[in-house]
Amino acid sequence: MTRISSPAPSPGDTGLIAGYIAGWQPSSVSGEAARFARQAAAAAAPATRARANALLWAAARLAAFSVPLGLEPVPEVLLHPSVIERFAASAPGLSGSARRTLRSNLRFLARRVVPALAPADAALPRERAKAPYSPAEISGYLALADAQPTPARRMRAAGLVCLGAGAGLTGADLRGVRGTDVACRSGGIVVEVRGIRPRAVPVLARYHQRLLASAQSAGPGLVTGGASAVRKNITTPLTRSLAGGAGLPRLEASRLRMTWLADVAELLGLATFMHAAGITCSQRLGDLLAALQPADEATAVTLLGARR
């Protein structure tokens, strides 16, 4: 994608902007705050009058807040990151959007005027969600589970795949499931999770038969085997036994969970909803969900594809 940059200001424009900054003195701002704002904005050399005005007001508001606290109105003091953060968090009478805008403008000023105090943000790697397994890959893992040498090993391996790809469980939630935690109710199959976040998880319908068989085999014991759910290596022998199939990638519990998440999101039409709503940020989706209550278990069974 071609990036379009703003044209550089002409010498005439630069002179007009500098003159506007030099003469800026609104009646609502003290002379001391205005002097600091003019000094900081002039040093930042904004490219447009609108940008200059935004920087002037941000610097003036910062000075009006900081000078009564005893801070010296010079860039080296007021444009320090700690002062900007305190202003953004504590200045009275500002809306949330105003605080964010002022902080962004002040950070811009700091980078331009006192770069030694505000070094450029280091680029940090962002971990992406792992890709879900394809239906063919899940079928391959279940086939490998069926090929295990003993009935108990076959049940544990199938239970691992079904709890991961069918109920989205991983980590302690997966290791802690006992056969008695798998129940037929509300028109489907539900797994009772008893970990840090207790909940009932409907199981996708295509995993019902295998998970019920694994649960019946485990009884009151752990579906994936072992004597204690707190042992972190319970599932390691199982994942190792399901490796080596032709064309199959390494089996990972996190990717099994992503498979469940992707299947459920498709059932709910999540991508269609987010596209129609114009939502691309997960934080906004989280803010929306914070005001809603989850449906009852029977409704969840239907919505999440767990009806028998």
Buried (B, 14 or more C-beta within 10 A) or exposed (E): EEEEEEEEBEEEBBEBBBEBBEEBEEEEBBEEBBBBBBBBBBBBBBBEBEBBBBBBBBBBBBBBBBBEEEBEBEBEBBBBBEBBEBBBEEBEEBEEEEBEBBBEBBBBBBBBBBEEBBEEEEEEEEEEEEEBBEEEBBEBBBEBBEEBEEEEBBBBBBBBBBBBBBBBBBBBBBBBBBBEBBBEEBBBBBBBBBBEEEBBBBBBBBBBEBBBBBBEBBEEBBBBBBEEBEEEEBBEBBBEBBEEBEEBBEBBBEBBBBBBBBBBBEEEEBEEEBEEEEEEEEEEBEEEEEEEEEEEBBEBBBBBBBBE
